[in-house]
């Protein structure tokens, strides 16, 4: 599982379209990230901000690796 897919499915619990909306990108961009691309710093900041606005506890390490308990 990619780091972005982990964030989308386990942290925000939304589909690609919903995640795209909160990150300010297109669904195709989210798909590209999940296939191995990386969000820009501005996009990471938008994701971090969306988590804060929703009261989600955030860890920047999630951008770089999937936590071991969900890596399978």
C-alpha positions as CSV (number, residue, x, y, z in Angstrom):
1,X,0.0,0.0,0.0
2,X,1.3,3.4,-0.9
3,X,1.7,6.1,1.8
4,X,-0.9,8.3,0.2
5,X,-3.4,5.4,-0.1
6,X,-2.9,4.7,3.6
7,X,-3.6,8.4,4.4
8,X,-6.7,8.4,2.2
9,X,-8.2,5.1,3.3
10,X,-7.0,4.8,7.0
11,X,-6.7,8.4,8.1
12,X,-9.4,10.3,6.2
13,X,-11.5,7.2,5.2
14,X,-12.6,8.7,1.9
15,X,-12.5,7.7,-1.7
16,X,-10.1,9.2,-4.3
17,X,-12.6,11.9,-5.3
18,X,-13.1,13.0,-1.7
19,X,-9.4,13.0,-1.0
20,X,-8.8,15.1,-4.2
21,X,-11.3,17.6,-3.0
22,X,-9.7,18.1,0.4
23,X,-6.2,18.3,-1.1
24,X,-7.3,20.7,-3.9
25,X,-6.3,18.4,-6.7
26,X,-8.0,16.2,-9.3
27,X,-8.9,12.5,-8.7
28,X,-6.4,11.7,-11.5
29,X,-3.7,13.3,-9.4
30,X,-4.6,11.2,-6.3
31,X,-4.5,8.1,-8.5
32,X,-1.0,9.1,-9.8
33,X,0.2,9.6,-6.2
34,X,-1.1,6.2,-5.2
35,X,0.7,4.7,-8.2
36,X,4.0,6.1,-6.9
37,X,4.0,9.8,-7.5
38,X,4.5,12.3,-4.7
39,X,2.5,15.3,-3.7
40,X,4.2,18.7,-3.7
41,X,5.0,20.5,-0.5
42,X,2.0,22.7,-1.1
43,X,-0.2,19.7,-1.6
44,X,1.2,18.1,1.6
45,X,0.4,21.3,3.5
46,X,-3.2,21.2,2.1
47,X,-3.6,17.5,3.3
48,X,-2.1,18.4,6.7
49,X,-4.5,21.4,7.0
50,X,-7.5,19.2,6.1
51,X,-6.6,16.8,8.9
52,X,-6.3,19.7,11.4
53,X,-9.7,21.1,10.2
54,X,-11.3,17.7,10.8
55,X,-9.6,17.1,14.2
56,X,-7.5,14.3,12.9
57,X,-4.3,13.6,14.8
58,X,-1.5,14.0,12.2
59,X,1.9,12.5,11.7
60,X,4.1,13.9,8.9
61,X,5.9,10.5,8.7
62,X,2.8,9.1,7.0
63,X,3.8,11.0,3.8
64,X,6.9,8.8,3.6
65,X,6.1,5.4,5.0
66,X,3.0,3.3,5.9
67,X,2.8,2.5,9.6
68,X,3.8,-1.1,10.1
69,X,0.5,-2.2,11.6
70,X,-1.2,-1.3,8.2
71,X,1.6,-2.0,5.7
72,X,0.3,-5.5,4.8
